[in-house]
């Protein structure tokens, strides 16, 4: 099991982002309040992200929370998240995407 911080750092570097860029993108996408110092602490094992921040990181990177937290060894991106990665989306567009995902799930349950 890898430490959470190491996983966050690997995912960030894989996408060619600085800690500051990662914080800015997550804040813009989710309206959160993450900063470079928090990411640095997480990556250096000084602390761990709270649940909401971990959820935002997992969604941003397109991985499961289990992978981000080091519970699963394999990165298993959600298909839709993998297609959204690297794109700039407005909050309204992200809301529409979430509604469409809910619609598809509701069809599956019938």
HELIX and SHEET records of a PDB file:
HELIX    1   1 UNK A    4  UNK A   14  1                                  11    
HELIX    2   2 UNK A   19  UNK A   30  1                                  12    
HELIX    3   3 UNK A   36  UNK A   43  1                                   8    
HELIX    4   4 UNK A   51  UNK A   61  1                                  11    
HELIX    5   5 UNK A   65  UNK A   68  1                                   4    
HELIX    6   6 UNK A   79  UNK A   84  1                                   6    
HELIX    7   7 UNK A   91  UNK A  108  1                                  18    
END                                                                             
